[in-house]
Each structure stands twice: as structure tokens, then as C-alpha cells.
Amino acid sequence: MHPFVLALDLIGTFAFAISGATLGVRKRLDLFGVLVLSFAAAVSGGIGRDVLIGATPPAALATWHYIVVSCAAGLATFYRHGDIERLRNPVQLFDAVGLGLFAVTGAAKALAAGLNPLAAMLLGMLTGIGGGIARDVLAARIPVVLQSDLYAVAALAGAAVVVGGERLGLPLAPVLGTGAVLVFVLRFLAIRRGWRLPVAPGSEG
């Protein structure tokens, strides 16, 4: 993995781990439960990505970096959750950061593995949403991606930026940065302004 992609992957791991740990604290889980939710949120998307492209064992299990980063984020959240809760809706904030970083690194790794542009975009989206799905399922709530917020769509847009940049031969670092920022901005605006995808007419919820 390119060093810059690895750095973004670890930052995304930390962000998703905080989102998972914060939800675990809110659900009144014990320390072990918080760390499990933290690790699941942090690595599930990356593990799914690596399995699908045949990069086994997955990077999250083959190296110690991901486990240490996710556990560090989980411990910090468990013991300093009061400070984290002072942020405006920290689960959604850190989830948006992790979503953006994982979407672009997932697409970049898919391209490096030789996948076609469409498959790389889809795999980037899957990498971004996988951790949030695992976190929400373990916390017994409906995954955000299955609701009407701009979530998977935002991840797909970021992955598309990476694919487009690769096709144009643009430098990797600014392309990844642009894609990640786009995802974060789309998610942030969707949360703040209530942007939602349509639901079935007459449905309740």
C-alpha cells in the first residue's frame, strides 16, 4: 500500500473507531464491549475490501497498526467520553471523517489491484460504509446507510473522484484529499441541512 494511502487508512481507522466507541459508551457497554464496537467500526469495511480483492489475510488482521489504533481510540473514548461528547454529535462527525477517508483509500486500493473503474467505485463505497454497518448492527440499531441520509451516495462520490483522477493521470495525494473532503462536506451538509434521499410515498417512520 502506498504510504500516503496507508496514512489516510489509519486516520480513517481512528475516526471510525471513535464513532464506534462513542456509540458503545452511549449504549452503556462495558470496556470490552466498547473496544469491540470500536474495532468493528474501524476495520469491517477494510476487511471486506481486502477479502473481495483477494488481499488476504486482510491488512487489518495481518499488521498490528489497525488493532492498536482502534483500541487506542476506544480507550481514549471510554475514559474521556465527556470531552468527546462536547463536540456536536461526535458519532456523526467522526463517522463522516472515516467515511471519506475509507471511501477514497478503498477505491485507490481497488485500482491498484487491477479492478475496473466501476468496480473500484463500488468497492470504495463498500469500504466506506462497511464499518458503519457493523457498528450499527452490533449496537442494535438500523444502519445509517439503510436510512434516507446521504451516506452511501457521498462515499460513492468520493470514490468517483479517485477513479476520475487516476484516469486523468493526476497525482495521488491531492486526488485522495479532494475525494475525502468531498465526502465529508456532503455528509456534513446532509446532517446540518437535512438533505435526504426520497422515501416511498405514504411510508411511516
mmCIF file of the C-alpha atoms, coordinates in Angstrom:
data_MODEL
# 
_entry.id   MODEL 
# 
loop_
_atom_site.group_PDB 
_atom_site.id 
_atom_site.type_symbol 
_atom_site.label_atom_id 
_atom_site.label_alt_id 
_atom_site.label_comp_id 
_atom_site.label_asym_id 
_atom_site.label_entity_id 
_atom_site.label_seq_id 
_atom_site.pdbx_PDB_ins_code 
_atom_site.Cartn_x 
_atom_site.Cartn_y 
_atom_site.Cartn_z 
_atom_site.occupancy 
_atom_site.B_iso_or_equiv 
_atom_site.pdbx_formal_charge 
_atom_site.auth_seq_id 
_atom_site.auth_comp_id 
_atom_site.auth_asym_id 
_atom_site.auth_atom_id 
_atom_site.pdbx_PDB_model_num 
ATOM 1   C CA . MET A 1 1   ? 0.000   0.000   0.000   1.00 0.00 ? 1   MET A CA 1 
ATOM 2   C CA . HIS A 1 2   ? 1.247   3.482   -0.889  1.00 0.00 ? 2   HIS A CA 1 
ATOM 3   C CA . PRO A 1 3   ? 2.485   5.260   2.290   1.00 0.00 ? 3   PRO A CA 1 
ATOM 4   C CA . PHE A 1 4   ? 0.029   8.133   1.828   1.00 0.00 ? 4   PHE A CA 1 
ATOM 5   C CA . VAL A 1 5   ? -2.867  5.705   1.349   1.00 0.00 ? 5   VAL A CA 1 
ATOM 6   C CA . LEU A 1 6   ? -1.773  3.821   4.480   1.00 0.00 ? 6   LEU A CA 1 
ATOM 7   C CA . ALA A 1 7   ? -1.650  7.069   6.474   1.00 0.00 ? 7   ALA A CA 1 
ATOM 8   C CA . LEU A 1 8   ? -5.174  8.010   5.383   1.00 0.00 ? 8   LEU A CA 1 
ATOM 9   C CA . ASP A 1 9   ? -6.343  4.472   6.123   1.00 0.00 ? 9   ASP A CA 1 
ATOM 10  C CA . LEU A 1 10  ? -5.034  4.675   9.691   1.00 0.00 ? 10  LEU A CA 1 
ATOM 11  C CA . ILE A 1 11  ? -6.562  8.115   10.230  1.00 0.00 ? 11  ILE A CA 1 
ATOM 12  C CA . GLY A 1 12  ? -9.864  6.760   8.967   1.00 0.00 ? 12  GLY A CA 1 
ATOM 13  C CA . THR A 1 13  ? -9.463  3.787   11.289  1.00 0.00 ? 13  THR A CA 1 
ATOM 14  C CA . PHE A 1 14  ? -9.026  6.126   14.250  1.00 0.00 ? 14  PHE A CA 1 
ATOM 15  C CA . ALA A 1 15  ? -12.048 8.229   13.272  1.00 0.00 ? 15  ALA A CA 1 
ATOM 16  C CA . PHE A 1 16  ? -14.353 5.261   12.760  1.00 0.00 ? 16  PHE A CA 1 
ATOM 17  C CA . ALA A 1 17  ? -13.090 3.694   15.995  1.00 0.00 ? 17  ALA A CA 1 
ATOM 18  C CA . ILE A 1 18  ? -14.092 6.823   17.917  1.00 0.00 ? 18  ILE A CA 1 
ATOM 19  C CA . SER A 1 19  ? -17.542 6.767   16.344  1.00 0.00 ? 19  SER A CA 1 
ATOM 20  C CA . GLY A 1 20  ? -17.972 3.135   17.346  1.00 0.00 ? 20  GLY A CA 1 
ATOM 21  C CA . ALA A 1 21  ? -16.637 3.643   20.862  1.00 0.00 ? 21  ALA A CA 1 
ATOM 22  C CA . THR A 1 22  ? -18.810 6.721   21.402  1.00 0.00 ? 22  THR A CA 1 
ATOM 23  C CA . LEU A 1 23  ? -21.907 4.753   20.451  1.00 0.00 ? 23  LEU A CA 1 
ATOM 24  C CA . GLY A 1 24  ? -20.781 1.949   22.761  1.00 0.00 ? 24  GLY A CA 1 
ATOM 25  C CA . VAL A 1 25  ? -20.445 4.354   25.700  1.00 0.00 ? 25  VAL A CA 1 
ATOM 26  C CA . ARG A 1 26  ? -23.897 5.771   24.959  1.00 0.00 ? 26  ARG A CA 1 
ATOM 27  C CA . LYS A 1 27  ? -25.293 2.222   24.954  1.00 0.00 ? 27  LYS A CA 1 
ATOM 28  C CA . ARG A 1 28  ? -23.745 1.689   28.405  1.00 0.00 ? 28  ARG A CA 1 
ATOM 29  C CA . LEU A 1 29  ? -21.457 -1.126  27.255  1.00 0.00 ? 29  LEU A CA 1 
ATOM 30  C CA . ASP A 1 30  ? -18.551 -2.170  29.461  1.00 0.00 ? 30  ASP A CA 1 
ATOM 31  C CA . LEU A 1 31  ? -14.936 -1.584  28.470  1.00 0.00 ? 31  LEU A CA 1 
ATOM 32  C CA . PHE A 1 32  ? -14.703 -4.793  26.460  1.00 0.00 ? 32  PHE A CA 1 
ATOM 33  C CA . GLY A 1 33  ? -17.944 -4.018  24.648  1.00 0.00 ? 33  GLY A CA 1 
ATOM 34  C CA . VAL A 1 34  ? -16.756 -0.519  23.789  1.00 0.00 ? 34  VAL A CA 1 
ATOM 35  C CA . LEU A 1 35  ? -13.481 -1.884  22.389  1.00 0.00 ? 35  LEU A CA 1 
ATOM 36  C CA . VAL A 1 36  ? -15.333 -4.499  20.326  1.00 0.00 ? 36  VAL A CA 1 
ATOM 37  C CA . LEU A 1 37  ? -17.614 -1.842  18.857  1.00 0.00 ? 37  LEU A CA 1 
ATOM 38  C CA . SER A 1 38  ? -14.609 0.397   18.273  1.00 0.00 ? 38  SER A CA 1 
ATOM 39  C CA . PHE A 1 39  ? -12.668 -2.314  16.440  1.00 0.00 ? 39  PHE A CA 1 
ATOM 40  C CA . ALA A 1 40  ? -15.661 -3.472  14.403  1.00 0.00 ? 40  ALA A CA 1 
ATOM 41  C CA . ALA A 1 41  ? -16.429 0.050   13.226  1.00 0.00 ? 41  ALA A CA 1 
ATOM 42  C CA . ALA A 1 42  ? -12.784 0.687   12.406  1.00 0.00 ? 42  ALA A CA 1 
ATOM 43  C CA . VAL A 1 43  ? -11.872 -2.399  10.375  1.00 0.00 ? 43  VAL A CA 1 
ATOM 44  C CA . SER A 1 44  ? -15.012 -4.049  8.962   1.00 0.00 ? 44  SER A CA 1 
ATOM 45  C CA . GLY A 1 45  ? -15.014 -2.018  5.750   1.00 0.00 ? 45  GLY A CA 1 
ATOM 46  C CA . GLY A 1 46  ? -11.323 -2.606  5.127   1.00 0.00 ? 46  GLY A CA 1 
ATOM 47  C CA . ILE A 1 47  ? -11.603 -6.331  5.805   1.00 0.00 ? 47  ILE A CA 1 
ATOM 48  C CA . GLY A 1 48  ? -14.488 -6.618  3.358   1.00 0.00 ? 48  GLY A CA 1 
ATOM 49  C CA . ARG A 1 49  ? -12.472 -4.711  0.748   1.00 0.00 ? 49  ARG A CA 1 
ATOM 50  C CA . ASP A 1 50  ? -9.377  -6.870  1.134   1.00 0.00 ? 50  ASP A CA 1 
ATOM 51  C CA . VAL A 1 51  ? -11.325 -10.131 1.010   1.00 0.00 ? 51  VAL A CA 1 
ATOM 52  C CA . LEU A 1 52  ? -13.104 -9.086  -2.183  1.00 0.00 ? 52  LEU A CA 1 
ATOM 53  C CA . ILE A 1 53  ? -9.880  -8.175  -3.995  1.00 0.00 ? 53  ILE A CA 1 
ATOM 54  C CA . GLY A 1 54  ? -8.050  -11.254 -2.719  1.00 0.00 ? 54  GLY A CA 1 
ATOM 55  C CA . ALA A 1 55  ? -5.635  -9.356  -0.470  1.00 0.00 ? 55  ALA A CA 1 
ATOM 56  C CA . THR A 1 56  ? -5.571  -11.947 2.278   1.00 0.00 ? 56  THR A CA 1 
ATOM 57  C CA . PRO A 1 57  ? -5.036  -12.014 5.123   1.00 0.00 ? 57  PRO A CA 1 
ATOM 58  C CA . PRO A 1 58  ? -6.708  -8.571  5.373   1.00 0.00 ? 58  PRO A CA 1 
ATOM 59  C CA . ALA A 1 59  ? -4.375  -5.727  6.318   1.00 0.00 ? 59  ALA A CA 1 
ATOM 60  C CA . ALA A 1 60  ? -6.392  -5.038  9.483   1.00 0.00 ? 60  ALA A CA 1 
ATOM 61  C CA . LEU A 1 61  ? -5.536  -8.535  10.749  1.00 0.00 ? 61  LEU A CA 1 
ATOM 62  C CA . ALA A 1 62  ? -2.098  -9.000  9.200   1.00 0.00 ? 62  ALA A CA 1 
ATOM 63  C CA . THR A 1 63  ? -0.472  -5.974  10.874  1.00 0.00 ? 63  THR A CA 1 
ATOM 64  C CA . TRP A 1 64  ? -0.662  -4.600  14.384  1.00 0.00 ? 64  TRP A CA 1 
ATOM 65  C CA . HIS A 1 65  ? -1.266  -0.984  13.374  1.00 0.00 ? 65  HIS A CA 1 
ATOM 66  C CA . TYR A 1 66  ? -5.033  -1.229  12.917  1.00 0.00 ? 66  TYR A CA 1 
ATOM 67  C CA . ILE A 1 67  ? -5.664  -3.090  16.167  1.00 0.00 ? 67  ILE A CA 1 
ATOM 68  C CA . VAL A 1 68  ? -3.523  -0.688  18.171  1.00 0.00 ? 68  VAL A CA 1 
ATOM 69  C CA . VAL A 1 69  ? -5.062  2.413   16.574  1.00 0.00 ? 69  VAL A CA 1 
ATOM 70  C CA . SER A 1 70  ? -8.634  1.214   17.071  1.00 0.00 ? 70  SER A CA 1 
ATOM 71  C CA . CYS A 1 71  ? -8.005  0.114   20.659  1.00 0.00 ? 71  CYS A CA 1 
ATOM 72  C CA . ALA A 1 72  ? -6.265  3.405   21.460  1.00 0.00 ? 72  ALA A CA 1 
ATOM 73  C CA . ALA A 1 73  ? -9.250  5.316   20.101  1.00 0.00 ? 73  ALA A CA 1 
ATOM 74  C CA . GLY A 1 74  ? -11.608 3.081   22.068  1.00 0.00 ? 74  GLY A CA 1 
ATOM 75  C CA . LEU A 1 75  ? -9.717  3.540   25.332  1.00 0.00 ? 75  LEU A CA 1 
ATOM 76  C CA . ALA A 1 76  ? -9.471  7.292   24.847  1.00 0.00 ? 76  ALA A CA 1 
ATOM 77  C CA . THR A 1 77  ? -13.207 7.489   24.189  1.00 0.00 ? 77  THR A CA 1 
ATOM 78  C CA . PHE A 1 78  ? -14.083 5.261   27.152  1.00 0.00 ? 78  PHE A CA 1 
ATOM 79  C CA . TYR A 1 79  ? -12.084 7.293   29.651  1.00 0.00 ? 79  TYR A CA 1 
ATOM 80  C CA . ARG A 1 80  ? -12.535 10.738  28.077  1.00 0.00 ? 80  ARG A CA 1 
ATOM 81  C CA . HIS A 1 81  ? -16.011 10.412  26.607  1.00 0.00 ? 81  HIS A CA 1 
ATOM 82  C CA . GLY A 1 82  ? -17.106 13.617  28.331  1.00 0.00 ? 82  GLY A CA 1 
ATOM 83  C CA . ASP A 1 83  ? -14.619 15.626  26.291  1.00 0.00 ? 83  ASP A CA 1 
ATOM 84  C CA . ILE A 1 84  ? -15.646 13.901  23.064  1.00 0.00 ? 84  ILE A CA 1 
ATOM 85  C CA . GLU A 1 85  ? -19.345 14.430  23.761  1.00 0.00 ? 85  GLU A CA 1 
ATOM 86  C CA . ARG A 1 86  ? -18.719 18.163  23.886  1.00 0.00 ? 86  ARG A CA 1 
ATOM 87  C CA . LEU A 1 87  ? -18.304 18.024  20.133  1.00 0.00 ? 87  LEU A CA 1 
ATOM 88  C CA . ARG A 1 88  ? -21.507 18.476  18.176  1.00 0.00 ? 88  ARG A CA 1 
ATOM 89  C CA . ASN A 1 89  ? -22.862 14.950  17.645  1.00 0.00 ? 89  ASN A CA 1 
ATOM 90  C CA . PRO A 1 90  ? -19.476 13.158  17.737  1.00 0.00 ? 90  PRO A CA 1 
ATOM 91  C CA . VAL A 1 91  ? -20.732 9.847   16.304  1.00 0.00 ? 91  VAL A CA 1 
ATOM 92  C CA . GLN A 1 92  ? -21.846 11.538  13.093  1.00 0.00 ? 92  GLN A CA 1 
ATOM 93  C CA . LEU A 1 93  ? -18.787 13.816  12.974  1.00 0.00 ? 93  LEU A CA 1 
ATOM 94  C CA . PHE A 1 94  ? -16.186 11.061  13.253  1.00 0.00 ? 94  PHE A CA 1 
ATOM 95  C CA . ASP A 1 95  ? -18.302 8.778   11.102  1.00 0.00 ? 95  ASP A CA 1 
ATOM 96  C CA . ALA A 1 96  ? -18.196 11.399  8.317   1.00 0.00 ? 96  ALA A CA 1 
ATOM 97  C CA . VAL A 1 97  ? -14.409 11.659  8.599   1.00 0.00 ? 97  VAL A CA 1 
ATOM 98  C CA . GLY A 1 98  ? -13.966 7.887   8.499   1.00 0.00 ? 98  GLY A CA 1 
ATOM 99  C CA . LEU A 1 99  ? -16.428 7.547   5.640   1.00 0.00 ? 99  LEU A CA 1 
ATOM 100 C CA . GLY A 1 100 ? -14.492 9.986   3.472   1.00 0.00 ? 100 GLY A CA 1 
ATOM 101 C CA . LEU A 1 101 ? -11.080 8.524   4.175   1.00 0.00 ? 101 LEU A CA 1 
ATOM 102 C CA . PHE A 1 102 ? -12.143 4.908   3.742   1.00 0.00 ? 102 PHE A CA 1 
ATOM 103 C CA . ALA A 1 103 ? -14.053 5.605   0.537   1.00 0.00 ? 103 ALA A CA 1 
ATOM 104 C CA . VAL A 1 104 ? -11.002 7.090   -1.185  1.00 0.00 ? 104 VAL A CA 1 
ATOM 105 C CA . THR A 1 105 ? -8.471  4.599   0.159   1.00 0.00 ? 105 THR A CA 1 
ATOM 106 C CA . GLY A 1 106 ? -10.786 1.730   -0.760  1.00 0.00 ? 106 GLY A CA 1 
ATOM 107 C CA . ALA A 1 107 ? -11.085 2.978   -4.326  1.00 0.00 ? 107 ALA A CA 1 
ATOM 108 C CA . ALA A 1 108 ? -7.329  3.543   -4.562  1.00 0.00 ? 108 ALA A CA 1 
ATOM 109 C CA . LYS A 1 109 ? -6.547  0.045   -3.327  1.00 0.00 ? 109 LYS A CA 1 
ATOM 110 C CA . ALA A 1 110 ? -9.095  -1.444  -5.732  1.00 0.00 ? 110 ALA A CA 1 
ATOM 111 C CA . LEU A 1 111 ? -7.478  0.355   -8.658  1.00 0.00 ? 111 LEU A CA 1 
ATOM 112 C CA . ALA A 1 112 ? -4.049  -0.828  -7.539  1.00 0.00 ? 112 ALA A CA 1 
ATOM 113 C CA . ALA A 1 113 ? -5.404  -4.379  -7.539  1.00 0.00 ? 113 ALA A CA 1 
ATOM 114 C CA . GLY A 1 114 ? -6.392  -4.008  -11.183 1.00 0.00 ? 114 GLY A CA 1 
ATOM 115 C CA . LEU A 1 115 ? -10.156 -3.582  -10.853 1.00 0.00 ? 115 LEU A CA 1 
ATOM 116 C CA . ASN A 1 116 ? -12.056 -1.645  -13.497 1.00 0.00 ? 116 ASN A CA 1 
ATOM 117 C CA . PRO A 1 117 ? -13.275 1.893   -12.701 1.00 0.00 ? 117 PRO A CA 1 
ATOM 118 C CA . LEU A 1 118 ? -16.866 0.924   -11.874 1.00 0.00 ? 118 LEU A CA 1 
ATOM 119 C CA . ALA A 1 119 ? -15.792 -1.909  -9.600  1.00 0.00 ? 119 ALA A CA 1 
ATOM 120 C CA . ALA A 1 120 ? -13.279 0.402   -7.888  1.00 0.00 ? 120 ALA A CA 1 
ATOM 121 C CA . MET A 1 121 ? -16.009 2.961   -7.210  1.00 0.00 ? 121 MET A CA 1 
ATOM 122 C CA . LEU A 1 122 ? -18.299 0.319   -5.735  1.00 0.00 ? 122 LEU A CA 1 
ATOM 123 C CA . LEU A 1 123 ? -15.512 -1.148  -3.624  1.00 0.00 ? 123 LEU A CA 1 
ATOM 124 C CA . GLY A 1 124 ? -14.593 2.318   -2.385  1.00 0.00 ? 124 GLY A CA 1 
ATOM 125 C CA . MET A 1 125 ? -18.212 2.844   -1.348  1.00 0.00 ? 125 MET A CA 1 
ATOM 126 C CA . LEU A 1 126 ? -18.293 -0.565  0.367   1.00 0.00 ? 126 LEU A CA 1 
ATOM 127 C CA . THR A 1 127 ? -15.099 0.204   2.257   1.00 0.00 ? 127 THR A CA 1 
ATOM 128 C CA . GLY A 1 128 ? -16.616 3.457   3.478   1.00 0.00 ? 128 GLY A CA 1 
ATOM 129 C CA . ILE A 1 129 ? -19.965 2.092   4.613   1.00 0.00 ? 129 ILE A CA 1 
ATOM 130 C CA . GLY A 1 130 ? -18.841 -1.285  5.974   1.00 0.00 ? 130 GLY A CA 1 
ATOM 131 C CA . GLY A 1 131 ? -17.636 -0.030  9.332   1.00 0.00 ? 131 GLY A CA 1 
ATOM 132 C CA . GLY A 1 132 ? -20.780 1.975   9.969   1.00 0.00 ? 132 GLY A CA 1 
ATOM 133 C CA . ILE A 1 133 ? -22.963 -1.023  9.150   1.00 0.00 ? 133 ILE A CA 1 
ATOM 134 C CA . ALA A 1 134 ? -21.035 -3.289  11.539  1.00 0.00 ? 134 ALA A CA 1 
ATOM 135 C CA . ARG A 1 135 ? -21.151 -0.645  14.285  1.00 0.00 ? 135 ARG A CA 1 
ATOM 136 C CA . ASP A 1 136 ? -24.884 -0.081  13.964  1.00 0.00 ? 136 ASP A CA 1 
ATOM 137 C CA . VAL A 1 137 ? -25.783 -3.779  13.738  1.00 0.00 ? 137 VAL A CA 1 
ATOM 138 C CA . LEU A 1 138 ? -23.776 -4.586  16.879  1.00 0.00 ? 138 LEU A CA 1 
ATOM 139 C CA . ALA A 1 139 ? -25.417 -1.645  18.647  1.00 0.00 ? 139 ALA A CA 1 
ATOM 140 C CA . ALA A 1 140 ? -28.866 -2.969  17.625  1.00 0.00 ? 140 ALA A CA 1 
ATOM 141 C CA . ARG A 1 141 ? -29.933 -0.003  15.537  1.00 0.00 ? 141 ARG A CA 1 
ATOM 142 C CA . ILE A 1 142 ? -30.878 0.393   11.878  1.00 0.00 ? 142 ILE A CA 1 
ATOM 143 C CA . PRO A 1 143 ? -27.680 1.088   9.889   1.00 0.00 ? 143 PRO A CA 1 
ATOM 144 C CA . VAL A 1 144 ? -27.408 4.674   8.731   1.00 0.00 ? 144 VAL A CA 1 
ATOM 145 C CA . VAL A 1 145 ? -26.761 3.528   5.164   1.00 0.00 ? 145 VAL A CA 1 
ATOM 146 C CA . LEU A 1 146 ? -30.224 1.922   5.017   1.00 0.00 ? 146 LEU A CA 1 
ATOM 147 C CA . GLN A 1 147 ? -31.921 5.143   6.003   1.00 0.00 ? 147 GLN A CA 1 
ATOM 148 C CA . SER A 1 148 ? -32.506 8.142   3.774   1.00 0.00 ? 148 SER A CA 1 
ATOM 149 C CA . ASP A 1 149 ? -29.449 10.247  4.698   1.00 0.00 ? 149 ASP A CA 1 
ATOM 150 C CA . LEU A 1 150 ? -26.785 10.889  2.041   1.00 0.00 ? 150 LEU A CA 1 
ATOM 151 C CA . TYR A 1 151 ? -24.334 8.238   3.189   1.00 0.00 ? 151 TYR A CA 1 
ATOM 152 C CA . ALA A 1 152 ? -23.533 5.648   0.549   1.00 0.00 ? 152 ALA A CA 1 
ATOM 153 C CA . VAL A 1 153 ? -24.069 8.280   -2.141  1.00 0.00 ? 153 VAL A CA 1 
ATOM 154 C CA . ALA A 1 154 ? -21.448 10.521  -0.526  1.00 0.00 ? 154 ALA A CA 1 
ATOM 155 C CA . ALA A 1 155 ? -18.976 7.619   -0.343  1.00 0.00 ? 155 ALA A CA 1 
ATOM 156 C CA . LEU A 1 156 ? -19.623 6.779   -3.979  1.00 0.00 ? 156 LEU A CA 1 
ATOM 157 C CA . ALA A 1 157 ? -18.946 10.399  -4.981  1.00 0.00 ? 157 ALA A CA 1 
ATOM 158 C CA . GLY A 1 158 ? -15.581 10.367  -3.198  1.00 0.00 ? 158 GLY A CA 1 
ATOM 159 C CA . ALA A 1 159 ? -14.619 7.075   -4.808  1.00 0.00 ? 159 ALA A CA 1 
ATOM 160 C CA . ALA A 1 160 ? -15.586 8.512   -8.205  1.00 0.00 ? 160 ALA A CA 1 
ATOM 161 C CA . VAL A 1 161 ? -13.150 11.395  -7.672  1.00 0.00 ? 161 VAL A CA 1 
ATOM 162 C CA . VAL A 1 162 ? -10.326 8.900   -7.088  1.00 0.00 ? 162 VAL A CA 1 
ATOM 163 C CA . VAL A 1 163 ? -11.238 6.897   -10.177 1.00 0.00 ? 163 VAL A CA 1 
ATOM 164 C CA . GLY A 1 164 ? -11.503 10.052  -12.274 1.00 0.00 ? 164 GLY A CA 1 
ATOM 165 C CA . GLY A 1 165 ? -8.167  11.328  -11.015 1.00 0.00 ? 165 GLY A CA 1 
ATOM 166 C CA . GLU A 1 166 ? -6.494  8.021   -11.832 1.00 0.00 ? 166 GLU A CA 1 
ATOM 167 C CA . ARG A 1 167 ? -7.932  8.039   -15.340 1.00 0.00 ? 167 ARG A CA 1 
ATOM 168 C CA . LEU A 1 168 ? -6.630  11.578  -15.874 1.00 0.00 ? 168 LEU A CA 1 
ATOM 169 C CA . GLY A 1 169 ? -3.190  10.705  -14.503 1.00 0.00 ? 169 GLY A CA 1 
ATOM 170 C CA . LEU A 1 170 ? -3.389  13.221  -11.652 1.00 0.00 ? 170 LEU A CA 1 
ATOM 171 C CA . PRO A 1 171 ? -1.110  12.989  -8.582  1.00 0.00 ? 171 PRO A CA 1 
ATOM 172 C CA . LEU A 1 172 ? -2.429  10.572  -5.973  1.00 0.00 ? 172 LEU A CA 1 
ATOM 173 C CA . ALA A 1 173 ? -2.249  12.676  -2.802  1.00 0.00 ? 173 ALA A CA 1 
ATOM 174 C CA . PRO A 1 174 ? -4.338  15.680  -3.921  1.00 0.00 ? 174 PRO A CA 1 
ATOM 175 C CA . VAL A 1 175 ? -6.877  13.399  -5.586  1.00 0.00 ? 175 VAL A CA 1 
ATOM 176 C CA . LEU A 1 176 ? -7.355  11.393  -2.396  1.00 0.00 ? 176 LEU A CA 1 
ATOM 177 C CA . GLY A 1 177 ? -7.557  14.561  -0.338  1.00 0.00 ? 177 GLY A CA 1 
ATOM 178 C CA . THR A 1 178 ? -10.133 16.101  -2.659  1.00 0.00 ? 178 THR A CA 1 
ATOM 179 C CA . GLY A 1 179 ? -12.261 12.970  -2.651  1.00 0.00 ? 179 GLY A CA 1 
ATOM 180 C CA . ALA A 1 180 ? -12.188 12.665  1.143   1.00 0.00 ? 180 ALA A CA 1 
ATOM 181 C CA . VAL A 1 181 ? -13.108 16.326  1.626   1.00 0.00 ? 181 VAL A CA 1 
ATOM 182 C CA . LEU A 1 182 ? -15.986 15.983  -0.829  1.00 0.00 ? 182 LEU A CA 1 
ATOM 183 C CA . VAL A 1 183 ? -17.417 13.042  1.117   1.00 0.00 ? 183 VAL A CA 1 
ATOM 184 C CA . PHE A 1 184 ? -17.083 14.860  4.433   1.00 0.00 ? 184 PHE A CA 1 
ATOM 185 C CA . VAL A 1 185 ? -18.713 18.028  3.097   1.00 0.00 ? 185 VAL A CA 1 
ATOM 186 C CA . LEU A 1 186 ? -21.616 16.105  1.564   1.00 0.00 ? 186 LEU A CA 1 
ATOM 187 C CA . ARG A 1 187 ? -22.240 14.211  4.810   1.00 0.00 ? 187 ARG A CA 1 
ATOM 188 C CA . PHE A 1 188 ? -21.846 17.303  6.969   1.00 0.00 ? 188 PHE A CA 1 
ATOM 189 C CA . LEU A 1 189 ? -24.256 19.326  4.855   1.00 0.00 ? 189 LEU A CA 1 
ATOM 190 C CA . ALA A 1 190 ? -26.720 16.434  4.718   1.00 0.00 ? 190 ALA A CA 1 
ATOM 191 C CA . ILE A 1 191 ? -26.699 16.276  8.517   1.00 0.00 ? 191 ILE A CA 1 
ATOM 192 C CA . ARG A 1 192 ? -26.921 20.031  9.079   1.00 0.00 ? 192 ARG A CA 1 
ATOM 193 C CA . ARG A 1 193 ? -29.437 20.811  6.334   1.00 0.00 ? 193 ARG A CA 1 
ATOM 194 C CA . GLY A 1 194 ? -31.467 17.643  6.408   1.00 0.00 ? 194 GLY A CA 1 
ATOM 195 C CA . TRP A 1 195 ? -30.627 16.519  2.879   1.00 0.00 ? 195 TRP A CA 1 
ATOM 196 C CA . ARG A 1 196 ? -32.263 13.152  2.370   1.00 0.00 ? 196 ARG A CA 1 
ATOM 197 C CA . LEU A 1 197 ? -32.931 10.706  -0.395  1.00 0.00 ? 197 LEU A CA 1 
ATOM 198 C CA . PRO A 1 198 ? -36.629 10.138  -1.162  1.00 0.00 ? 198 PRO A CA 1 
ATOM 199 C CA . VAL A 1 199 ? -38.624 7.507   0.682   1.00 0.00 ? 199 VAL A CA 1 
ATOM 200 C CA . ALA A 1 200 ? -41.667 5.644   -0.577  1.00 0.00 ? 200 ALA A CA 1 
ATOM 201 C CA . PRO A 1 201 ? -44.817 7.813   -0.669  1.00 0.00 ? 201 PRO A CA 1 
ATOM 202 C CA . GLY A 1 202 ? -47.063 7.194   2.293   1.00 0.00 ? 202 GLY A CA 1 
ATOM 203 C CA . SER A 1 203 ? -44.415 5.293   4.262   1.00 0.00 ? 203 SER A CA 1 
ATOM 204 C CA . GLU A 1 204 ? -44.189 5.823   8.000   1.00 0.00 ? 204 GLU A CA 1 
ATOM 205 C CA . GLY A 1 205 ? -41.053 6.293   10.078  1.00 0.00 ? 205 GLY A CA 1 
# 
